[in-house]
């Protein structure tokens, strides 16, 4: 009996603890990937986000962080818990588009704000957009469109293109073809999670391509680049930044040197916010930030800037404050388009070696003030 | 589609199959001799790759890295066998699956704890990198030929071990009748530990060899594990010969299917649809192969037991 009472009072206290945070400040629910193969991305987003919160000096922002294990069902459970039991005001953190599709529509339908630090599926940018959903990173197609624009301006006329056979892979090839004006020497869909690319590389060798475009995020990209470098083919390679971020490059090594990739951020973008971000991130975590870290950092700063003028309890004012995007982005100029997705410059970067560290250097702007192709389909 | 391209793809399929064999050989021995379903076999593959990457990073020697991979995986295997698996021989398969699945999670998060969340670097040594020209003018990566060579050597060595040595006789006897060889005075628990360590070392070797051309990261073992299970089902459980033939069949089907099915579909479909549906069918091809083999021979190609 005594034990039961004790357990009951502990449960009540936990409930009370949950409720008392409502009275002041803001509660942020972050669901991101912190374990398993894709954990590097989620950890970077989290660390970038928390760095900005710490630097703001505000102690009235409570961040609840949970690990989705890269599983949509886990993410949905966590989201339900955060919305119903924890009563968060703002949600953020999801890395993968399939998880975002499972969580974001129901979160925004329940009146929560969602700030995406990474995933930008086309469905949420076009007809499925929502006034409470803001994407601080990019629409999924953007970096691929930039790669196509770069290929065109570099004078490539016969590209061999490949991506995994899943929605983001299909979007990647569509995005590339949207801005690339040359012909295609070949187009391959690989299997998701595939690690051996010998068959595809043989086809590239047998084709008369003058360039290769690939979208193979994470470990798939590491495998492809190492095998491609070892195959002796020396056609130029273009790709989005996802296979060339700071966390991956060290595992690819020399095989990545000289490859051109497209990104909305790089550590050498010349503005005071970015310089301070790169320096403090390195000091705090003892590693160079990746584009994911910059996205987490920008997301938190956007949130902080909106909180300066409005509280999430006044949804209309808070939404207007977010839309204004009145914060210093690590990317320099940053604005939201009509569908709450970024309008920004996207750069072409080249992989270089600085001392012992592989990193990227900006070599030009691939697309200036670029929005996305789906904004026209969106109406709130 | 030239002859050269086809020959190159056959080599690719062969190389993929031979690497699968290194995984499947250990798995089939463990399942055949001990009747144990070891889902954690993929984790031993990962342990091998991480050990190789760590040692290669420290010493710069690829040979040392390979030896470290086999040693680390064998040690991990012996630990797992004596601490966990030994208690499960009498249990039914569901308990074994649960316990070894738990081991996957422990190994994955443990590795992440020690090595961090970012993939590690492990590269082909300079003397094995780059392409060489084969007779007929095919440019083929030297390292992949090296993989085929090592795999065939291991297969030959295993064949000799199983058919020509005392340990091999005990292993074969253990497959047929566990109680009987225990009654005949063979130290069965020592034999089990030995077989487990051997299987683990082969998985570790495969992890290190493949890690050099792929990415060394947490969770790298599980996709290979699934294929290795397909291989031993096709080859017949417990049969090393079956594992070899099954691996090469799966390797060739997977590689050649990925190339030729989209081409085949283009004959009667629009190119874009042919590409998507051909790729989709190609990823099913090995499972269709497995189903076909099972219909034809329900115990697998070389399986003795029903």
Interface residues (C-beta under 8 A of the other chain):
Chain A: X35 X36 X37 X39 X40 X43 X165 X187 X188 X189 X190 X191 X193 X195 X196 X198 X199 X202 X203 X205 X206 X218 X219 X220 X222 X223 X226 X227 X230 X231 X232 X247 X248 X250 X251 X252 X253 X254 X255
Chain B: X2 X4 X5 X8 X9 X12 X13 X15 X16 X108 X109 X112 X117 X118 X119 X120 X121 X123 X124 X129 X130 X131 X139 X141 X143 X144 X210 X212 X213 X214 X215 X216 X217 X218 X219 X220 X223 X255 X258 X259 X262 X271 X272 X275 X276 X279 X280 X282 X283
